[in-house]
Amino acid sequence: MTTDIIADRARLLELIKELAVVHERVTLSSGVEADYYIDLRRITLHHEASRLVGRVMLALLDDAGITFRSAGGLTMGADPVGTALMHAAGDAGREVDAFVVRKVQKTHGMGRQVEGPDVSGRAVVVLEDTSTTGGSALTAVEGVRRAGGDVQAVAVIVDRDTGSRERIEAEAGVPYLFAFGKDELGLV
């Protein structure tokens, strides 16, 4: 890991703690109740943090030896993560496309579930901002595979340590990577 990535990672962690961690009782999209909420859209859509997200996620995947040509995930949470990673790769002189996966296939137009440059026959990474049960990432993996993409890994910014890793690795059969664990955010 280069000095630049170490600094990027430290600054991103600082911004996540400052801007994204909300301490209050909430019900997550999975239906699980929690005493805190990690609102990573406050990070992925932030002028400074989004650049850091792209560089940190690219380094995470590179350090794990994951080779890919496209990156994206289930629409909303993954959209800005994929875009940030695409731009970070471009800044590094690499050609990585982003894609968006709808929850369900469209019934009109082109009838696609995966939007953006075609993923068919391409090595892809499924992204998510954070994961509780792994459900969103697994929906994206399924959609990408139906579209012909070769999923290499699932990568998230923050892992809540609530079983996503185990479920994704078991059901999707790919590595699950994360940039930060909840312990690094000071959460229990």
Secondary structure, DSSP 8 states (H G I E B T S, - for coil): --HHHHHHHHHHHHHIIIIIEE-S-EE-TTS-EES-EE-THHHHTSTTHHHHHHHHHHHHHHHTT---SEEEEETTTSHHHHHHHHHHHHHTT---EEEEE-SS--SSTT--SEESS--TT-EEEEEEEEESSSHHHHHHHHHHHHTT-EEEEEEEEEE-SSSHHHHHHHHH-S-EEEEEEGGGGT--
